[in-house]
């Protein structure tokens, strides 16, 4: 009897020590990032510490119960003498639920549907899908061509099936020299056709000559228009969206616009980056596509482990009354899906991510464009290496994108 008590006491002390270590680990783990300077960041750190502490308490509790229930035929303090009476078994009904099948976008067609150009061409070594719109039964792609020594040009392709693409112009439509207020990179990000039949392209612009956004290279969102997809294109004289005021959740920069035309005007989803360098998805609305009103708070923030604390890319579609966002985490290598019925409150798929580097044949995932057409979800993916050539591949998914 005393031996059993001693064993229980010893195990309890070990579990207490393990719990203390787990609780102590929380602040040290959270301190891997700089100390928060905003209330929102502090709330995230406190919530994480509470979750770790709660997990440790569950371990201790479950461990204690297991010990008290163990021991086989050993005597347990407070137990009653065994009786010879038998109690008929109670019939129980076990209800099992089938977890949702994971949503996965898979390759379709050849490994590469649009290749980068030959050495020295405007679209070498990197080409990405830029902005893609499905209009009047055809896919229209305003793709990016860029590199370490090239600040970016935008070309035009058209396709009936998103697999075979034609290039009517035979070269780029325009490059950053057409932008009077930016000296850095220009990237096409979203294309729409407004109710007047005007083609509108939303671009991400850097103010210095680097292709990686950072604090010294704040990104802004610009706009260009044309009477036809082949041009001529005119770039607006000023950005249509910039970072927020000091202390705002998007004060550092704005990037990755994805615009949807609606009966009332336009809805834009974009990535806003805070002072700590963490990105979240914002929402803005406009009646004319030029003047935008931002929501005061982001509509989607990082919460799943794979997201690594922030976002850097978002694509949006509105299909059959449902808003769908395809977004990346803090690195571009994986994408998740979130859906909404009101365009503001989003629910992430439990089975995220829906695509990653294993989904493509040429290595890393970089830019993506989500398009719904002909009953199928299409994702055009810029993939390749960090230094090697990058080309465009096609992934598809035929099922519904449902929340939860």
C-alpha positions, 0 to 999 in steps of 0.5 A: 500500500505504501509503495503504491502511495509513494509511486503516485506521489513520485509521478505527481511530482514529475508531472508538476515539474513537467507542467512548470517547464511547459508554462515556463517555455511559453514566454521564452517561445513567444520571445522569438519575435520582438516584444509587441508594440501594439495591443493586437500583438500583445493579445496574440502573445497572451493568448498563446501563453494561456493555451500553453498553460492550459495544455500543461494543466490538462496533462497533469490532470489526465496523468493524475487520473490515470495513476489513480485508476491504475494498479491492477488488483492493488488496494486503493484507499477509500474503496469499498469491499467487492460484492457478488452482485452483478449489474447488467451492462448498459447499452450505449450508442456510439456516434462517429463523425467522418472528418471532412475530406481535405481540399487539395488543388492538383496539377492539370494539363502539362507541368508548365502552361506558360514558360518564361522567356529565353535569356535576355527576354522581358519575361526571363528569368521569372514569369508569374500569373499576375492578374487573371479574369474570366470574361465572356467565356475566356481567360485573360492573364496579365502576367508579370515578367521580372528578375533581379536586373529587371523591374518588371513588365506586364504582358497579356495572354488569352486562353479558352481552357487555361491550359493553352495560351496565346499572346496577341501582343507579342510583348509587354503592354507596359512596364514601371516607366509608365508609372510616374510616382514609382521607381521600383518594381511593378507587379500586376495583381488583379484584373476586372472589367467594369460595367462600362466595359473598361478594363482595369488592372490593379498593380502592386508597386515598390518605391525602390529597386527590390522585389522583396517588400520590407520596411525600407521598401513600402508597397502601394497599390496603383491602377491602370485602365484600357479600352481593351485588354491589348491596350493602350493602357494608362496608369493613374497619376497616384496610388489608389491605396497606401498604408494607414496612419501610425499605429494602424494595423496596416501602417507599414505597407499595403500589397497584393490587391485582389478586386471583385466587381459587384453590382454596387461597385468594387470590393478589394481584399489586400494585405496590410502589414503592421509595424512588426512586419506581420501581414493580415487581410484587409477589406476596402470598398469603392463605387468607382474603383479609384477612391477606397474606404477601408475597414478599420480592422482586418477581416482575416488574421493568422491563427493556424500553425502553418500560417507562421503568424502572418500573411503575404498574398491573397486572392478573392472570388465571389461565387454563388453568394459565397466570398472565397479567399485563397491566401498564403501564410508568412511564406509563399510556399503554402495556401489556405482557403477562407469563406464568408457569406457577408464579405467580412466574417471569414471561416478558414477550412480546417483542412488547410493548407490546400496546396503547397510545394508538393502540388507543383513539379518545379519547386517553390510556390510564389505568386498565385491567381484564383479563378472560378470558371465553368464549374471548376476552381483554377489556380495559376501558380508561379513556381520554380526556384529562388534563383532558377527560372520560374514558369506558370502551372495550372492546379484545379479543384472540382469540389465545393469550398465549404467552411469548417 
